[in-house]
Each structure stands twice: as C-alpha cells, then as structure tokens.
C-alpha cells in the first residue's frame, strides 16, 4: 500500500511540475502573439511532429497614442469681429442677393446706435432702392442685447426694436433668418 502512495505522490509532483512549466511558458509569450500548435501527422499527437505557428494578434496596440482631431469651434464661438466680418456679413449678403436684391453697402462699425445714440457695434446695410437697416449689438458679443432699425432709402430710421431678446442660443442661421423675416414683415424684400 505504501508503494501505491509513493507512486501517487510521484505522479502528483510530476503533474504539478508540468503544469507550472506550461504556465511559466505562457507568461513568457508576449500578449501580442498567439502560439498555435498544429498537428502535421493527421491525428498523431506526438509533440515532436507538432509545428508551432506564431501569429500576430490583429488588435495590436499602436506605438504612438492616437490623438483625436480637435473639433473646430462653432462660428458662433469665434471672436465677435471675426464672426461678424467673416461669417455673418457674407452669409447675409448671399441671402439677400439670392432674393434678387443688390447690396450697396454693408459694414460693421463701433458707432452710435440710430435713434438711441448710445455707442455700440452696428451693422449698417443699404439695400439698393429698397431700404436701410441697422443691426446693433450692445457689446462685442453676439449674445448681448440687440436691436434693429429700418428705414426707406435716404431716410433716417424712426423706430428702434429689440431683436432676438427671447432666444437663449444665438446662431448664425437664426440671426440671418430673423433679419430677413423682419425685412419681409415690412414688405421690403418680398410679399408676406
């Protein structure tokens, strides 16, 4: 009986040694490679006849970290003068021209607001033979208080109206659409 116990102990020790060897061999293989044992003798399981193939893992970690491209700021977040001169004025001019009207002059100046007379940023636009309008910004910020004034050609405006006072988010498209809506409301650029 003692012989059987000794043999069992020897077998257990051998099995545990083999297991620890295979575990240590697995640790030595880099994670980006995978070892596949293929039997070349169709069913024979001899270790000598098995060939090892090393395959690169398809999901390799890149050498350099991938940087995400920076999103460009929305035009509304750009500096005030850049927004007005590079985006609002050209877009507004294009919209008015698409309606078959011609703009004689359109510009941004830091001057006195029509009627009120306080100093602010004013877009003055003269539409040939139709009207003039003044879009005023209290500060150099598109979210600041705004007003609009209209007049017939070669006349001074007589009314100043608040502009986009209820809007929380001011966008380029919103400003353009509301200017056109205001001009259209006075039947200056089309029919209601």
C-alpha positions in Angstrom: 0.0 0.0 0.0 2.9 2.3 0.8 4.2 1.7 -2.7 1.0 2.9 -4.2 1.0 6.0 -2.1 4.6 6.7 -3.1 3.7 6.3 -6.8 0.7 8.6 -6.5 2.8 11.2 -4.8 5.4 11.0 -7.6 2.7 11.3 -10.2 1.2 14.3 -8.5 4.6 16.0 -8.2 5.3 15.4 -11.9 1.9 16.7 -12.9 2.3 19.8 -10.8 5.8 20.4 -12.3 4.4 20.1 -15.8 1.6 22.4 -15.0 3.9 25.0 -13.6 6.2 24.7 -16.6 3.4 25.3 -19.0 2.2 28.3 -17.0 5.6 29.8 -17.0 5.9 29.3 -20.7 2.6 31.0 -21.3 3.8 34.0 -19.3 6.9 34.3 -21.4 4.9 34.6 -24.7 4.1 38.2 -25.5 0.5 39.1 -25.4 0.5 40.4 -29.0 1.5 36.9 -30.3 -0.5 33.8 -30.2 1.1 30.3 -30.4 -0.9 27.6 -32.2 0.2 24.0 -32.2 -0.8 22.2 -35.4 -0.6 18.5 -35.9 1.1 17.7 -39.1 0.6 13.9 -39.0 -3.2 13.9 -39.2 -4.2 12.6 -35.8 -0.9 11.8 -34.2 -0.4 13.7 -31.0 3.4 13.4 -30.7 4.9 16.6 -29.6 7.9 16.2 -32.0 5.6 16.2 -35.0 3.7 19.3 -34.0 4.8 22.5 -35.5 4.4 25.9 -33.9 3.0 28.9 -35.8 3.3 32.3 -34.3 0.5 34.7 -35.4 0.4 38.4 -34.7 -2.7 39.5 -32.9 -4.8 41.7 -35.2 -5.6 44.1 -32.4 -2.0 45.3 -31.8 -1.5 48.3 -29.6 -0.1 51.2 -31.6 3.4 52.5 -30.8 2.1 56.1 -30.5 -1.2 57.1 -28.9 -3.8 58.2 -31.4 -4.8 61.8 -30.9 -8.3 62.8 -31.7 -8.6 65.6 -34.2 -9.6 68.8 -32.5 -13.1 69.9 -33.3 -13.2 73.3 -34.8 -15.0 75.9 -32.8 -18.6 76.7 -34.0 -18.6 80.0 -35.8 -20.8 81.5 -33.0 -17.9 80.9 -30.5 -15.3 82.7 -32.6 -14.3 86.3 -31.6 -17.1 88.8 -32.3 -15.5 90.8 -35.2 -14.4 87.6 -36.9 -17.9 86.1 -36.6 -19.5 89.3 -38.0 -16.9 90.1 -40.8 -16.1 86.5 -41.9 -19.4 84.8 -41.4 -22.5 87.0 -40.7 -22.0 89.7 -43.3 -21.0 87.4 -46.2 -23.9 85.0 -45.4 -26.4 87.8 -45.0 -25.2 89.3 -48.3 -25.6 86.0 -50.1 -29.1 85.5 -48.7 -30.2 89.0 -49.9 -28.6 88.5 -53.3 -30.4 85.2 -53.7 -33.6 87.1 -53.5 -32.6 89.2 -56.5 -31.7 92.3 -54.4 -28.4 94.2 -54.5 -26.5 95.5 -51.5 -24.8 98.9 -52.0 -23.0 98.9 -48.7 -22.8 96.6 -45.6 -20.3 97.2 -42.8 -19.6 96.8 -39.1 -18.6 99.9 -37.1 -18.4 100.8 -33.4 -20.6 103.9 -33.6 -23.7 105.5 -32.2 -26.9 103.4 -32.4 -29.6 105.0 -34.6 -32.2 106.8 -32.6 -30.9 105.9 -29.1 -27.5 107.5 -29.7 -25.6 105.2 -27.4 -22.2 103.7 -28.5 -22.3 100.1 -29.7 -21.4 97.8 -32.6 -23.7 98.4 -35.6 -24.1 96.6 -38.8 -25.3 99.1 -41.4 -26.7 97.6 -44.6 -28.0 99.6 -47.5 -30.1 97.5 -50.0 -30.3 99.3 -53.3 -33.6 101.1 -53.9 -35.3 99.1 -51.1 -34.3 100.1 -47.6 -31.6 100.5 -45.0 -31.3 98.6 -41.8 -29.1 98.8 -38.7 -28.5 95.7 -36.6 -27.0 96.9 -33.3 -25.1 94.8 -30.6 -24.7 96.4 -27.2 -21.3 94.7 -26.6 -18.8 92.9 -28.8 -20.7 89.6 -28.1 -23.4 88.1 -30.2 -25.4 87.2 -27.1 -25.5 90.8 -25.9 -28.7 92.9 -26.2 -29.5 93.6 -29.8 -31.8 95.9 -31.7 -32.8 96.6 -35.3 -33.9 99.8 -37.1 -35.3 100.1 -40.6 -35.8 103.0 -43.0 -36.6 103.7 -46.6 -33.6 104.7 -48.8 -32.1 108.1 -48.0 -34.1 108.5 -44.8 -33.3 108.2 -41.1 -34.9 105.4 -39.0 -37.7 106.4 -36.8 -38.2 103.2 -34.8 -35.8 101.0 -32.8 -36.9 97.5 -32.0 -35.4 94.8 -29.8 -34.0 91.9 -31.7 -33.8 88.2 -30.6 -34.5 89.0 -26.9 -36.1 85.7 -26.1 -33.5 83.4 -27.7 -31.1 81.6 -25.4 -28.9 80.3 -28.1 -27.9 82.7 -30.9 -26.7 81.1 -34.1 -25.7 82.5 -37.5 -28.7 81.0 -39.2 -31.1 82.4 -36.6 -29.7 85.9 -36.9 -30.0 85.8 -40.7 -33.5 84.3 -40.7 -34.8 86.9 -38.3 -33.3 89.8 -40.2 -34.9 88.5 -43.4 -38.2 87.9 -41.5 -38.2 91.5 -40.2 -37.5 92.9 -43.7 -40.2 90.7 -45.2 -42.6 91.7 -42.4 -42.4 95.3 -43.7 -42.9 94.0 -47.3 -39.4 95.3 -48.2 -37.9 92.2 -49.7 -40.9 90.3 -50.8 -44.6 89.5 -50.1 -45.9 88.3 -46.7 
